[in-house]
Amino acid sequence: MTPLENEITALKKELVSMWILVQSQLNKSREAMIQFDKDLAREVLIKEKRVNSYELKIDRDCENIFALHCPVAVDLRFLLATLKINTNLERIGDIAAGIALYVVESTVNFDTDAMERTSLIRMYDEAINILMDTRTAFEKEDTILARSIFKRDDVLDDINMAAPATVGELIKADIKSLPEALYILSVIRKLERVGDQAKNIAEEIIFYVEAKILKHFESSQAED
């Protein structure tokens, strides 16, 4: 392998390691919410610093490869995609930390019935599965799997759209549930953004593997 190939391989492993950490953060914030485990939530907040450190390291490594090797073609696309995916993953890490902070700050446990009625747990599970599948698509350069993310994100969007009405019903039924209901709505809003970040990642995978800028491609198709 050439020095450039070695550095590209190392960078890919580093990005996957960050991906696994962010998945773990999202999983732990889910468990902290369901179990109302403030200690686990605090662990997520502490490890957010590791996510940020990964982001900075990957950015620096990309810059060094640009400066030393002047990559072209697929290597250039990989580096450009990595920079954007790195940012997307860091934002998902922020979302996981934000949810954990809700658990730390909340004085009441999230009611199981309320989480079921708002489809919060279903949404959380789907968001985690989508993130896992984007990693698989990246590692295997599987653009078919990457494209499946766009349709699956519709599930998150639908739950997000229905949430205000359901939360309103919960509050009407019991005004004392107001703080908890608002926390649930906030978590749903955050999970919807996980879907958005996953779609961005899927687009970057397609760009890297197929040399297609999907947003521009879709725009030209719409004009036709």
Backbone as JSON, one array per atom type, in Angstrom:
{
  "sequence": "MTPLENEITALKKELVSMWILVQSQLNKSREAMIQFDKDLAREVLIKEKRVNSYELKIDRDCENIFALHCPVAVDLRFLLATLKINTNLERIGDIAAGIALYVVESTVNFDTDAMERTSLIRMYDEAINILMDTRTAFEKEDTILARSIFKRDDVLDDINMAAPATVGELIKADIKSLPEALYILSVIRKLERVGDQAKNIAEEIIFYVEAKILKHFESSQAED",
  "N": [[0.83, -1.2, 0.0], [0.4, 2.28, -0.68], [1.74, 5.29, 0.92], [-0.38, 7.16, 1.03], [-2.64, 5.49, 0.76], [-2.4, 4.01, 3.11], [-2.84, 6.0, 5.02], [-5.44, 6.79, 4.4], [-6.82, 4.43, 4.99], [-6.34, 4.25, 7.75], [-7.65, 6.56, 8.56], [-10.29, 5.95, 7.89], [-10.82, 3.86, 9.7], [-10.64, 5.29, 12.04], [-12.81, 7.04, 11.81], [-14.91, 5.2, 11.85], [-14.61, 4.24, 14.45], [-15.34, 6.52, 15.88], [-18.0, 6.62, 15.06], [-19.04, 4.3, 16.26], [-18.79, 5.04, 18.94], [-20.57, 7.22, 19.04], [-22.97, 5.9, 18.44], [-23.11, 4.33, 20.75], [-23.44, 6.35, 22.64], [-25.97, 7.29, 21.93], [-27.51, 5.02, 22.4], [-27.11, 4.7, 25.18], [-28.22, 7.06, 26.18], [-30.85, 6.59, 25.55], [-31.44, 4.37, 27.18], [-30.99, 5.54, 29.67], [-33.07, 7.38, 29.73], [-35.37, 5.72, 29.62], [-35.05, 4.1, 31.91], [-34.79, 6.03, 33.75], [-32.24, 6.75, 34.7], [-30.04, 8.55, 36.21], [-27.31, 8.49, 36.67], [-26.27, 7.05, 34.5], [-27.0, 8.82, 32.52], [-25.38, 10.98, 33.17], [-22.93, 9.85, 32.59], [-23.04, 9.76, 29.82], [-22.93, 12.5, 29.28], [-20.36, 13.11, 30.2], [-18.78, 11.59, 28.43], [-19.21, 12.93, 26.11], [-17.18, 14.68, 25.64], [-15.22, 13.04, 24.55], [-16.3, 12.45, 22.06], [-16.18, 14.97, 20.89], [-13.42, 15.28, 20.85], [-12.67, 13.3, 19.03], [-13.82, 14.4, 16.71], [-12.26, 16.72, 16.28], [-9.72, 15.56, 15.94], [-10.07, 13.96, 13.64], [-10.7, 15.92, 11.75], [-8.23, 17.3, 11.71], [-6.55, 15.27, 10.76], [-7.57, 14.86, 8.19], [-6.95, 17.35, 7.04], [-4.17, 17.23, 7.1], [-3.67, 15.12, 5.31], [-4.66, 16.23, 2.93], [-2.78, 18.3, 2.66], [-0.31, 16.98, 2.44], [-0.52, 15.01, 0.42], [-2.15, 15.75, -1.72], [-4.71, 14.6, -2.75], [-6.7, 12.94, -5.31], [-9.62, 12.21, -7.39], [-11.27, 9.26, -6.3], [-10.11, 9.19, -3.78], [-10.03, 11.85, -3.03], [-12.79, 12.39, -2.97], [-13.5, 10.7, -0.9], [-12.22, 11.93, 1.3], [-13.47, 14.45, 1.37], [-16.09, 13.63, 1.88], [-15.71, 12.4, 4.34], [-15.06, 14.56, 6.02], [-17.55, 15.88, 6.15], [-19.25, 13.86, 7.13], [-18.08, 13.45, 9.58], [-18.75, 15.85, 10.91], [-21.55, 15.54, 10.94], [-21.81, 13.27, 12.6], [-20.76, 14.28, 14.99], [-22.74, 16.11, 15.61], [-24.9, 14.4, 16.08], [-23.93, 13.17, 18.34], [-24.05, 15.39, 20.04], [-26.82, 15.6, 20.21], [-27.51, 13.23, 21.56], [-26.27, 13.78, 23.99], [-27.77, 15.99, 24.73], [-30.29, 14.85, 25.2], [-29.64, 13.2, 27.33], [-29.08, 15.16, 29.2], [-31.64, 16.17, 29.67], [-32.66, 14.06, 31.18], [-31.05, 14.19, 33.45], [-31.81, 16.68, 34.45], [-34.56, 16.47, 34.84], [-37.22, 16.11, 37.17], [-39.09, 14.2, 37.39], [-39.94, 10.86, 36.44], [-40.08, 9.57, 33.08], [-43.21, 8.71, 31.95], [-44.27, 5.44, 31.17], [-46.56, 4.83, 29.65], [-47.04, 7.29, 28.42], [-44.77, 7.51, 26.8], [-45.23, 5.39, 25.1], [-47.64, 6.13, 23.83], [-46.91, 8.39, 22.42], [-45.19, 7.27, 20.65], [-42.51, 7.34, 21.2], [-40.46, 5.51, 22.03], [-40.42, 3.7, 19.91], [-39.6, 5.47, 17.9], [-37.08, 6.19, 18.85], [-35.73, 3.72, 18.74], [-35.77, 3.25, 15.98], [-34.27, 5.41, 15.06], [-31.75, 4.79, 16.13], [-31.26, 2.36, 14.79], [-31.17, 3.27, 12.14], [-28.88, 4.88, 12.24], [-26.96, 2.89, 12.77], [-27.15, 1.43, 10.4], [-26.27, 3.27, 8.52], [-23.59, 3.3, 9.14], [-22.87, 0.67, 8.44], [-23.38, 0.83, 5.7], [-21.43, 2.67, 4.98], [-19.02, 1.32, 5.67], [-19.15, -0.92, 4.02], [-19.43, 0.23, 1.6], [-21.96, 0.41, 0.47], [-24.3, 1.51, -1.48], [-26.96, 1.04, -2.0], [-28.07, 0.34, 0.45], [-27.53, 2.75, 1.7], [-29.24, 4.48, 0.28], [-31.68, 3.54, 1.2], [-32.05, 4.75, 3.59], [-33.28, 7.22, 3.26], [-36.04, 6.79, 2.83], [-36.7, 5.46, 5.18], [-36.36, 7.43, 7.05], [-38.71, 8.8, 6.89], [-40.45, 7.66, 8.71], [-39.59, 8.67, 11.17], [-40.11, 11.36, 10.7], [-42.92, 11.32, 10.46], [-43.75, 10.54, 13.04], [-42.78, 12.69, 14.47], [-44.35, 14.76, 13.4], [-46.88, 14.04, 14.32], [-46.64, 14.25, 17.03], [-47.1, 16.76, 18.57], [-49.96, 16.97, 18.81], [-50.62, 14.62, 20.21], [-49.16, 14.96, 22.57], [-50.46, 17.22, 23.49], [-52.93, 16.12, 24.14], [-52.19, 14.48, 26.27], [-51.46, 16.37, 28.17], [-53.89, 17.72, 28.54], [-55.36, 15.68, 29.71], [-54.07, 15.4, 32.13], [-52.9, 17.91, 33.85], [-50.72, 18.05, 35.48], [-48.84, 16.59, 34.25], [-47.48, 18.19, 32.56], [-44.65, 19.2, 32.6], [-43.21, 16.77, 32.11], [-44.39, 15.93, 29.71], [-43.58, 17.95, 27.96], [-40.83, 17.54, 27.97], [-40.77, 15.04, 26.69], [-41.73, 15.76, 24.16], [-39.64, 17.41, 23.38], [-37.52, 15.56, 23.22], [-38.43, 13.99, 21.1], [-38.3, 15.88, 19.03], [-35.52, 16.17, 18.91], [-34.75, 13.59, 18.11], [-35.82, 13.52, 15.58], [-34.06, 15.16, 14.29], [-31.81, 13.56, 14.36], [-32.46, 11.75, 12.36], [-32.32, 13.5, 10.16], [-29.58, 14.12, 10.12], [-28.59, 11.57, 9.6], [-29.56, 11.16, 7.01], [-28.04, 13.08, 5.67], [-25.52, 11.92, 5.98], [-25.89, 9.55, 4.51], [-26.13, 10.64, 1.95], [-23.53, 11.57, 1.59], [-22.11, 9.19, 1.54], [-23.02, 8.08, -0.86], [-22.07, 10.02, -2.61], [-19.3, 9.72, -2.24], [-18.85, 7.03, -3.09], [-20.16, 6.74, -5.6], [-19.69, 9.06, -6.96], [-21.71, 10.96, -7.21], [-23.51, 13.87, -6.65], [-26.03, 14.04, -4.64], [-28.12, 15.82, -3.87], [-27.97, 17.82, -5.8], [-28.4, 16.28, -8.04], [-31.03, 15.34, -7.6], [-32.3, 17.77, -7.71], [-31.97, 18.51, -10.39], [-33.44, 16.5, -11.6], [-35.99, 17.11, -10.7], [-36.44, 19.51, -12.04], [-36.55, 18.64, -14.63]],
  "CA": [[0.0, 0.0, 0.0], [1.11, 3.55, -0.71], [1.51, 6.08, 2.14], [-1.73, 7.73, 1.0], [-3.6, 4.42, 1.04], [-2.3, 3.7, 4.54], [-3.47, 7.07, 5.8], [-6.88, 6.7, 4.13], [-7.3, 3.27, 5.75], [-6.33, 4.63, 9.17], [-8.7, 7.56, 8.76], [-11.58, 5.25, 7.84], [-10.95, 3.16, 10.98], [-10.87, 6.32, 13.06], [-14.19, 7.52, 11.66], [-15.78, 4.11, 12.32], [-14.53, 4.25, 15.92], [-16.2, 7.63, 16.33], [-19.37, 6.19, 14.76], [-19.41, 3.34, 17.3], [-18.95, 5.8, 20.17], [-21.81, 7.99, 18.95], [-24.05, 4.91, 18.59], [-23.16, 3.99, 22.17], [-24.01, 7.51, 23.33], [-27.41, 7.33, 21.65], [-28.08, 3.88, 23.13], [-27.09, 4.96, 26.62], [-29.19, 8.11, 26.5], [-32.16, 5.93, 25.49], [-31.61, 3.58, 28.41], [-31.09, 6.48, 30.8], [-34.41, 7.95, 29.69], [-36.37, 4.7, 29.95], [-34.83, 3.66, 33.28], [-34.6, 7.24, 34.57], [-30.95, 6.5, 35.33], [-29.3, 9.8, 36.12], [-25.87, 8.2, 36.61], [-25.97, 6.71, 33.11], [-27.12, 10.07, 31.76], [-24.16, 11.78, 33.44], [-21.84, 9.2, 31.85], [-23.16, 10.23, 28.44], [-22.45, 13.88, 29.24], [-18.91, 13.09, 30.36], [-18.16, 11.04, 27.23], [-19.38, 13.86, 24.99], [-15.85, 15.26, 25.37], [-14.5, 12.12, 23.66], [-16.85, 12.66, 20.72], [-15.61, 16.24, 20.39], [-12.0, 15.04, 20.57], [-12.64, 12.56, 17.76], [-14.12, 15.32, 15.61], [-11.09, 17.57, 16.05], [-8.62, 14.71, 15.43], [-10.38, 13.57, 12.25], [-10.53, 17.13, 10.94], [-6.79, 17.55, 11.54], [-5.98, 14.21, 9.91], [-7.98, 15.17, 6.81], [-6.17, 18.5, 6.6], [-2.79, 16.77, 6.86], [-3.65, 14.32, 4.07], [-4.79, 17.2, 1.84], [-1.54, 19.07, 2.52], [0.85, 16.14, 2.11], [-0.7, 14.06, -0.69], [-2.96, 16.32, -2.81], [-5.48, 13.47, -3.3], [-7.62, 13.18, -6.44], [-10.6, 11.16, -7.7], [-12.01, 8.63, -5.21], [-9.49, 9.57, -2.49], [-10.5, 13.21, -2.75], [-14.19, 12.29, -2.59], [-13.55, 10.09, 0.44], [-11.84, 12.92, 2.31], [-14.54, 15.46, 1.46], [-17.22, 12.98, 2.55], [-15.33, 12.17, 5.74], [-15.19, 15.83, 6.74], [-18.96, 16.16, 6.4], [-19.79, 12.81, 8.01], [-17.51, 13.76, 10.9], [-19.6, 16.9, 11.49], [-22.86, 14.95, 11.21], [-21.7, 12.4, 13.77], [-20.59, 15.12, 16.17], [-24.06, 16.68, 15.93], [-25.7, 13.33, 16.69], [-23.4, 13.08, 19.7], [-24.65, 16.5, 20.78], [-28.23, 15.27, 20.45], [-27.52, 12.22, 22.63], [-25.94, 14.48, 25.24], [-28.91, 16.84, 25.08], [-31.33, 13.99, 25.78], [-29.14, 12.81, 28.66], [-29.23, 16.32, 30.08], [-33.04, 16.19, 30.09], [-32.83, 13.07, 32.25], [-30.39, 14.72, 34.64], [-32.54, 17.85, 34.95], [-35.96, 16.16, 35.12], [-37.54, 15.68, 38.54], [-40.06, 13.1, 37.31], [-39.64, 9.83, 35.46], [-40.94, 9.58, 31.9], [-44.25, 7.7, 32.08], [-44.2, 4.44, 30.11], [-47.73, 4.99, 28.79], [-46.84, 8.5, 27.61], [-43.77, 7.2, 25.78], [-45.87, 4.51, 24.12], [-48.66, 6.87, 23.07], [-46.23, 9.32, 21.5], [-44.29, 6.45, 19.81], [-41.15, 7.79, 21.46], [-39.53, 4.39, 22.05], [-40.32, 3.23, 18.52], [-38.82, 6.45, 17.17], [-35.71, 6.08, 19.32], [-35.16, 2.49, 18.2], [-35.56, 3.41, 14.54], [-33.15, 6.35, 14.89], [-30.53, 4.04, 16.41], [-31.07, 1.41, 13.7], [-30.77, 4.04, 10.96], [-27.48, 5.25, 12.42], [-26.17, 1.67, 12.6], [-27.13, 1.04, 8.98], [-25.4, 4.19, 7.78], [-22.21, 2.83, 9.35], [-22.69, -0.51, 7.6], [-23.3, 1.3, 4.3], [-20.12, 3.31, 4.82], [-17.95, 0.32, 5.73], [-19.27, -1.84, 2.88], [-19.64, 1.05, 0.4], [-23.26, -0.1, 0.0], [-25.15, 2.67, -1.78], [-28.36, 0.63, -1.93], [-28.43, 0.51, 1.87], [-27.51, 4.19, 1.98], [-30.46, 5.07, -0.27], [-32.84, 3.11, 1.99], [-32.17, 5.64, 4.76], [-34.17, 8.34, 2.97], [-37.41, 6.36, 3.06], [-36.88, 5.12, 6.59], [-36.45, 8.67, 7.83], [-40.12, 9.23, 6.88], [-41.06, 7.17, 9.95], [-39.26, 9.66, 12.19], [-40.84, 12.59, 10.38], [-44.34, 11.13, 10.76], [-43.92, 10.57, 14.5], [-42.55, 14.08, 14.88], [-45.51, 15.56, 13.0], [-48.05, 13.67, 15.14], [-46.33, 14.39, 18.46], [-47.74, 17.87, 19.31], [-51.36, 16.67, 19.13], [-50.64, 13.59, 21.25], [-48.68, 15.59, 23.8], [-51.55, 18.09, 23.94], [-53.94, 15.26, 24.78], [-51.65, 14.05, 27.56], [-51.52, 17.51, 29.09], [-55.3, 17.94, 28.86], [-55.8, 14.61, 30.62], [-53.46, 15.6, 33.45], [-52.08, 19.12, 33.74], [-49.49, 17.84, 36.23], [-47.88, 15.92, 33.36], [-46.94, 19.19, 31.63], [-43.19, 19.18, 32.44], [-42.79, 15.52, 31.49], [-44.87, 15.93, 28.33], [-42.73, 18.85, 27.19], [-39.55, 16.83, 27.79], [-40.98, 14.01, 25.66], [-41.81, 16.46, 22.88], [-38.28, 17.88, 23.05], [-36.74, 14.4, 22.8], [-38.91, 13.65, 19.75], [-37.72, 16.87, 18.12], [-34.11, 15.86, 18.76], [-34.62, 12.36, 17.33], [-36.1, 13.88, 14.19], [-32.81, 15.72, 13.75], [-30.92, 12.42, 14.11], [-32.81, 11.29, 11.01], [-31.79, 14.46, 9.18], [-28.13, 13.93, 10.05], [-28.36, 10.28, 8.94], [-29.77, 11.38, 5.57], [-26.85, 13.78, 5.18], [-24.45, 10.93, 5.91], [-26.19, 8.68, 3.37], [-25.79, 11.39, 0.72], [-22.07, 11.62, 1.47], [-21.67, 7.85, 1.14], [-23.31, 7.96, -2.3], [-21.11, 10.91, -3.28], [-17.96, 9.1, -2.17], [-18.76, 5.77, -3.84], [-20.66, 6.84, -6.97], [-19.36, 10.38, -7.53], [-22.95, 11.68, -7.48], [-23.97, 14.81, -5.63], [-27.43, 13.64, -4.69], [-29.02, 16.97, -3.79], [-27.95, 18.46, -7.11], [-29.01, 15.33, -8.97], [-32.47, 15.36, -7.38], [-32.79, 19.06, -8.15], [-32.05, 18.5, -11.86], [-34.55, 15.6, -11.95], [-37.23, 17.83, -10.45], [-36.59, 20.51, -13.08], [-36.97, 17.95, -15.86]],
  "C": [[0.87, 1.25, 0.0], [0.88, 4.29, 0.62], [0.11, 6.7, 2.18], [-2.79, 6.68, 1.34], [-3.59, 4.04, 2.52], [-3.02, 4.75, 5.38], [-4.99, 7.09, 5.6], [-7.5, 5.57, 4.95], [-7.39, 3.6, 7.24], [-7.44, 5.63, 9.49], [-10.09, 6.91, 8.78], [-11.84, 4.52, 9.15], [-11.27, 4.15, 12.1], [-12.31, 6.82, 13.02], [-15.18, 6.46, 12.15], [-15.77, 4.03, 13.84], [-15.38, 5.37, 16.51], [-17.67, 7.25, 16.18], [-19.88, 5.28, 15.87], [-19.64, 4.06, 18.63], [-20.26, 6.58, 20.16], [-23.03, 7.07, 19.06], [-24.23, 4.54, 20.06], [-23.79, 5.13, 22.98], [-25.53, 7.56, 23.16], [-28.12, 6.19, 22.39], [-28.17, 4.16, 24.63], [-28.07, 6.05, 27.02], [-30.61, 7.56, 26.45], [-32.42, 5.15, 26.77], [-31.76, 4.47, 29.63], [-32.49, 7.08, 30.88], [-35.46, 6.93, 30.14], [-36.27, 4.29, 31.42], [-34.76, 4.81, 34.28], [-33.32, 7.11, 35.41], [-30.08, 7.75, 35.16], [-27.79, 9.57, 36.05], [-25.45, 7.85, 35.18], [-26.04, 7.96, 32.24], [-25.88, 10.94, 31.95], [-22.95, 11.18, 32.72], [-21.84, 9.65, 30.39], [-22.6, 11.66, 28.32], [-20.93, 13.95, 29.36], [-18.22, 12.63, 29.07], [-18.36, 11.92, 26.0], [-18.04, 14.52, 24.64], [-15.04, 14.37, 24.44], [-15.0, 12.26, 22.22], [-16.24, 13.92, 20.1], [-14.13, 16.07, 20.04], [-11.81, 14.28, 19.26], [-12.83, 13.52, 16.59], [-12.9, 16.16, 15.27], [-9.94, 16.77, 15.44], [-8.85, 14.35, 13.97], [-10.25, 14.76, 11.32], [-9.05, 17.4, 10.67], [-6.15, 16.53, 10.61], [-6.34, 14.45, 8.44], [-7.15, 16.32, 6.25], [-4.74, 18.09, 6.27], [-2.68, 15.97, 5.56], [-3.78, 15.23, 2.85], [-3.44, 17.88, 1.58], [-0.38, 18.22, 2.0], [0.71, 15.36, 0.8], [-1.49, 14.61, -1.88], [-3.82, 15.25, -3.48], [-6.41, 13.9, -4.43], [-8.62, 12.03, -6.52], [-11.25, 10.6, -6.44], [-11.43, 9.0, -3.84], [-9.94, 10.97, -2.07], [-11.96, 13.18, -2.29], [-14.33, 11.7, -1.19], [-13.25, 11.13, 1.51], [-12.91, 13.99, 2.48], [-15.76, 14.89, 2.19], [-16.94, 12.78, 4.03], [-15.47, 13.44, 6.57], [-16.64, 16.13, 7.1], [-19.58, 15.13, 7.34], [-19.31, 13.04, 9.44], [-18.36, 14.8, 11.63], [-20.98, 16.35, 11.84], [-22.85, 14.08, 12.46], [-21.54, 13.22, 15.06], [-21.93, 15.74, 16.59], [-24.98, 15.64, 16.55], [-25.23, 13.09, 18.13], [-23.95, 14.18, 20.59], [-26.1, 16.21, 21.15], [-28.35, 14.26, 21.58], [-27.24, 12.87, 23.98], [-27.1, 15.37, 25.69], [-30.04, 16.06, 25.72], [-30.92, 13.54, 27.18], [-29.3, 13.96, 29.65], [-30.67, 16.47, 30.55], [-33.27, 15.24, 31.26], [-32.22, 13.59, 33.55], [-31.22, 15.83, 35.27], [-33.97, 17.54, 35.38], [-36.14, 15.69, 36.56], [-38.54, 14.53, 38.55], [-39.64, 12.13, 36.2], [-40.57, 9.98, 34.25], [-41.93, 8.41, 32.01], [-44.22, 6.75, 30.88], [-45.36, 4.59, 29.13], [-47.57, 6.2, 27.87], [-45.82, 8.25, 26.5], [-44.34, 6.3, 24.69], [-46.84, 5.28, 23.23], [-48.04, 7.85, 22.08], [-45.31, 8.6, 20.52], [-42.82, 6.82, 20.01], [-40.14, 6.64, 21.4], [-39.33, 3.83, 20.64], [-39.43, 4.18, 17.71], [-37.34, 6.35, 17.56], [-35.02, 4.86, 18.71], [-34.86, 2.62, 16.71], [-34.4, 4.36, 14.27], [-31.82, 5.64, 15.11], [-30.23, 3.06, 15.27], [-30.62, 2.1, 12.41], [-29.29, 4.42, 11.06], [-26.56, 4.05, 12.24], [-26.06, 1.28, 11.13], [-26.32, 2.01, 8.12], [-23.94, 3.78, 7.95], [-21.93, 1.6, 8.5], [-22.55, -0.12, 6.13], [-21.95, 1.93, 4.02], [-19.01, 2.27, 4.75], [-17.96, -0.59, 4.5], [-19.42, -1.12, 1.55], [-20.92, 0.61, -0.31], [-24.22, 1.07, -0.24], [-26.63, 2.31, -1.81], [-28.87, 0.79, -0.5], [-28.48, 1.99, 2.23], [-28.79, 4.86, 1.48], [-31.71, 4.69, 0.54], [-33.08, 4.02, 3.18], [-33.19, 6.75, 4.5], [-35.63, 7.99, 3.25], [-37.67, 6.07, 4.53], [-36.96, 6.35, 7.48], [-37.88, 9.2, 7.86], [-40.84, 8.8, 8.15], [-40.82, 8.18, 11.08], [-40.02, 10.96, 11.96], [-42.32, 12.48, 10.74], [-44.61, 11.18, 12.27], [-43.75, 11.99, 15.02], [-43.76, 14.96, 14.56], [-46.72, 15.29, 13.9], [-47.86, 14.01, 16.61], [-47.05, 15.56, 19.16], [-49.19, 17.58, 19.71], [-51.45, 15.65, 20.26], [-50.2, 14.16, 22.59], [-49.75, 16.53, 24.37], [-52.63, 17.3, 24.66], [-53.47, 14.79, 26.16], [-51.75, 15.17, 28.6], [-52.97, 17.8, 29.5], [-55.82, 16.92, 29.87], [-55.25, 14.8, 32.03], [-52.48, 16.76, 33.36], [-50.75, 18.95, 34.48], [-48.42, 17.17, 35.36], [-47.19, 16.9, 32.43], [-45.42, 19.14, 31.5], [-42.69, 17.94, 31.71], [-43.17, 15.48, 30.01], [-43.99, 16.81, 27.44], [-41.34, 18.26, 26.96], [-39.67, 15.8, 26.68], [-41.02, 14.65, 24.28], [-40.42, 16.94, 22.43], [-37.4, 16.73, 22.58], [-37.14, 13.99, 21.38], [-38.33, 14.61, 18.72], [-36.24, 16.56, 17.86], [-33.91, 14.61, 17.9], [-34.93, 12.59, 15.86], [-34.84, 14.44, 13.53], [-31.75, 14.64, 13.55], [-31.17, 11.87, 12.71], [-32.26, 12.2, 9.94], [-30.28, 14.29, 9.01], [-27.79, 12.62, 9.34], [-28.56, 10.39, 7.43], [-28.57, 12.09, 4.96], [-25.68, 12.82, 5.0], [-24.65, 10.01, 4.71], [-25.83, 9.36, 2.05], [-24.28, 11.42, 0.51], [-21.5, 10.26, 1.06], [-21.86, 7.66, -0.36], [-22.35, 8.83, -3.12], [-19.73, 10.27, -3.36], [-17.84, 7.89, -3.1], [-19.1, 5.95, -5.31], [-20.31, 8.15, -7.68], [-20.61, 11.14, -7.96], [-23.27, 12.6, -6.31], [-25.48, 14.73, -5.62], [-28.39, 14.82, -4.69], [-29.11, 17.66, -5.15], [-28.63, 17.57, -8.15], [-30.51, 15.35, -8.86], [-33.07, 16.67, -7.89], [-32.95, 19.1, -9.68], [-33.19, 17.61, -12.32], [-35.87, 16.32, -11.78], [-37.49, 18.87, -11.54], [-37.05, 19.88, -14.39], [-38.44, 17.57, -15.79]]
}
